């Protein structure tokens, strides 16, 4: 075996005409979910019923893979007079998630850090261990600014990663699970040839040049601090509906609320963790009816400061991955790209 063959030991090529066989082979590793188009035009991760329904060219799914690791609702524990408090079972069925973009894989890596920072959240990591991630390259649109957030590429966080190189996918193996998937389906892969390497480099170069949307991160935490009283916050607050959609679709938002759900006997039930949003008026409501962020502008400001200032000081990077979901989903047409540009212009003035 040559030195080049050794270096290429963790890459393969998957011809597109064998892609259906590849998807069928994934069933050995769990229930397969992939991006499909709903009748309303939205892309969502959905159980694969027909390979023909999979849209590997999707711009973004409506919700990120976060929903599989940190579901909208989770029972933290159950209680009853007979048993007291006890842990409910966690769904750890083997799952394969196909077609995950680099920004979403980076979002999952951010959540990994959050949920093990001060204590390990066992439910999250139980689901994480049961999830096989197969990433895929994408074509950025006018809402993608993941290149600005340095999340347009990944070298970890996936089991396999597929890059479109024309009539085939260039496949990188990232874990032993990825290696097992390749080993279990030898007929659908072939070794990498020099032409494939050239095609891969060409595809990556073209994709890097395709980004239209940009956000300048240099000195952004300082600029946000300087513009704490900017008119931009008031203008955005006047438009904001406080609907929390941006938090729901965000791949890295992890705020939650806790409440008790009682059964009809009013003695047993469960304590439930549910997604929350800092844009909701009730998010900062405390005893006595006091609210630290009663105005929509202050809630908008808090969201930006958390993602671009507070998270940076805590984890060394913003918690935004530039996927563009919040821009696409906002019913008030508030754009984080335009917000940051406006705040930078305030400094120039």
N, C-alpha and C positions, 0 to 999 in steps of 0.2 A: 504494500500500500504506500502511495506517495505521500509526501508531506502535505501537499494540497488536499488530498483526499482526507487526511486526518483533520485538517483545519475545517473542512466542510462536513465533518461528521454529524453536526447538529442541524444541518439544513437538508431539505429535500425539495422536489418539485412535484406539484399536484396538477396534472392536466385538467383543464376545466371539463372535458368530456367525461372525466371520471369523478367529478364532484358529487353526483348523486350517490355513487357507491361509497364515497368517503362519508357522506352524511348518514347513510344507513349503517355504516360500521361504527359510528359514534354511539349508537344505541347500546353497545356493549358497556359503555362507561356512564350511562345514566339517561334520564329523559332529556331529550334535546329541545332546546329553545333557540329560536333564531328570529331575526327581524322580518316581519311581514307587513303588508300594507292593509290597513282597515278600509272599509267602504268610504269613510270620511276623508281618506287620504293620509291619515297619520300612520307613522311607522311605530310598531310595538314589538317587543319580544313576545313570542307566542309559541306554544308547543308545535313542533313540526308535524304536520299531517301529510303534506305533499312537498317534496323538494322543490317543485316548480314555484311554490309560493314564496320561497326565501328570496329576499331582496338584499344581496350583498352590497349593492351600490347605494344603500340608503344614506341620506345626509346625516340623520340622527334619529334615534327613537324618541318617542314622546317622554318616556321615563327611562332613567338610566338603570344599570344593573344593581344599583343601591337597593332596589325593592326586594331583591332576592336575599340580600345579606342583612338588611335593616328594614324589615317590612313596615308598611304604614301602621299596623297594629301588632303588638306582641304581648302575650300574657306573661308577666314577670313571675307571678306565682298565683296559685289558687288557694282558697281557704274554705273551710267548712267546720261546723261545731264538732264533728266526729274526728276529723283528721288534723285540724289546726291549719297551719300554713304548709304548703308543699309545692314543689316545682312541677309545672306541667311539662309534658314531653315536647321536645324541639324537633321540628321536621328536618331531618338530615338525609332525606332521600337524595341519592346521587343525581346530579344535574349537570348537563353540559350546556354552556352558553356560547353560542356560535355567532360570530360577526360583531365582536365588541371592539369599538374604536379605541385608538391609543389614549385619547383624552379621558374616556370612561375607565380604562384600566388604571390610569393615573389617579382618577377619582377614587377607585377602590383602594389603591395604595394609601391615599390620604385617610380614608376611613379606617384602614388597618392601624395606622398610627394613632388615630383618635381613640379607638376602642381598646388599645393596649397601653396608652400613655401612662395612666396612673393606676389603673387596674384592668385586668383582662375581662372583657365582657364575654362570658362563655357562650351565650346564645349566638352572638355574631360569629365567633370563630368556629363554632360547630357547623354553622351553615357554610362558612368560608372553606372549611376542610372538605365539604361534600360537593363543592362547585368546581367543575373544570372549565377553564376560560380559554376560548379560542378567539384570539383577536383577528382583526382584519384591517387592511388599509382603507382609506377613504379619500374622497375628493372634496376639499373644503368649499363651502359656499360663502355668501357674503355675510353670514352671521358667525362663522367659525373664526375665532382668534386664539386658538390653542397654541399656535406657534409663538405668539407673544407671551403666553404663559408657560412656555417651555414644556408643554405636555403633548406635543404632536408626535412624539416618538417614545417608545418604551423598550427597555432591555430586560425587564423583569415584570412579574405580576401576571404572566400568561403561561399556559401550558403549550399551546401552539399559536403561532402568529402567521397569517396568510397575507402576502402582499401581491396584489394583482400585477402581473407582468405580461398581460395580453391574452394569450391563449392558455395560460396556466397561472397557478399561484406559487410564489416562492415561499416556502414553508420553513419557519424557524422553530426549533424545539426549545422550550424554556425550562421544562421540568421533567422529572422522571415519568410523570403521567403523560406528558406530550410524547415522550419516547415510547411509552407503552402503546399509545394510540397508533403511532406510525408502525410499530412492530406488529400490532394486531391486524393491520390493513396493508400488507406489503404490496399487494397488487395495484394499489391506486397511486403509489409514489414511485418516482424514479430518481436516480442520483442527479446532482447538480452538474451542469456543464458550463463551459466558459460563456456560451451565449446567454445562459440564464443569469449569470452574474452581471453581464453587461445590461441585460434587460432590467434587472433589479435596480442597479445604480441609476439607470435612465428614469425608471418609474419614481424613485425617491427624489431625484433632482427635479423632475416635473412637478411633483406634489409640493415640494418646498417652495417653488415659484408660483404656485397657484393661489396662495393665500392673499385675499383682498383686504380683509379686516385686520386692523392692528391696534394694539393698546400699548402705549409707552409706559413701562414699569419703572424706569429710572426715577428714583427719589419719590415714588408715588406715596409711600407712607408719610413722608414729610409734607408733601403737597396737600394731602388730605388734612393733616393737622393744621397747616397754614390756612386752609380754606374751610375751617370748621363752621364758620358763620356765613358761608357763601350763600348768595341768593339761589344758587343751583339746587340746594336741598329743598328750599321752599317751593320752587317751581316744580320739582319732581314730586314733592309731597302733595301738591295741589292736584296732580294728575293721578297719583297712586290710588287704587281702589281698596288697598289693604286686604286683597283676596288671598294672598299667600301662595299664588301659583308659582312664582319664581322659586320659592323655597321647596315646593313639592317636586318640581322638575329638576332641581339642582342635584347633581351627582354627589355633592359633598356636604350639603346641609344635614345636620344631625340633631337639631333642637327637638325636644319632645316634651310632652305633658304626661302626667300620671293621673289616672282616675280609677275608682273602684266600680266594677260592673257587677251588680247584685243579681242573683237568681230570683225566681218568683217566691222562694221561701224567705227572702230577705235576711238570710243567715249565712248563705254560702255565695261564692262568686269568685271573682278574680281581680287582681290589680293589673291594669292594662297600661302599657306604654304606647302612646300614639304620636305620630308626627305633629310637630307644632311649627309655628313660623314667627319670627321676630317682627313680621309685618302686621300680625294680628294685634288689635288694640289690647286684648286681654293678656298678651305675653308678658308685659311688665306691670300688670295690675297686682297690687299687694293688699294686705289687710287694711281696712279702713277706707277702701276705695281710692287709695293713692296710686298714681301711675307715673312711673319714672319716664316713660316715653308716650305721653298722651297724644302728641301730634304726629301726623303721618310723616312729616319731614324728619322728625327725630328718629322715627323707626327706620326710615329709609337710610338715614345717616348711620345708624347703628349697624345695619346689615353690611354696608360698604366698609365701615371701620373694622368690623369683625373679620371679614374676608381678606382685606388688603392691609390691615395694620396689626390687629391683635393676633391673628393666626400666624403672621410673619414672625412676630416677636416670640411666639411660642414654639413654632415648628420650623421656622427658617424659610418658609415659602408661603405664597398666598394659597387660600383654599379654593380659589377659582381655577378651573382647568380650561376655560375658554370654549366650552362646547357650544355656546350660543342658544341653549334651551330657554333661558330666561328671556332672551330677546324675542324668540319666536313665540313664546307662550303668553307674554304679557298683554293683557287686553287693553292696557293704557298706552301701549307702544313706547314704554320706557326702555332705553337701551343702555346697558352698562358701558358700551363703547363711547356713546355720545356723552354720557355723564362724565366719564373720566376726561374726555377731550374738553368739555366745558369747564371743568375744574382746573385743568391746566391753562386754559385761556384766561381764567380769572387771575392766575399768578402773573401771566404776561402783562395784563393790564395794570 
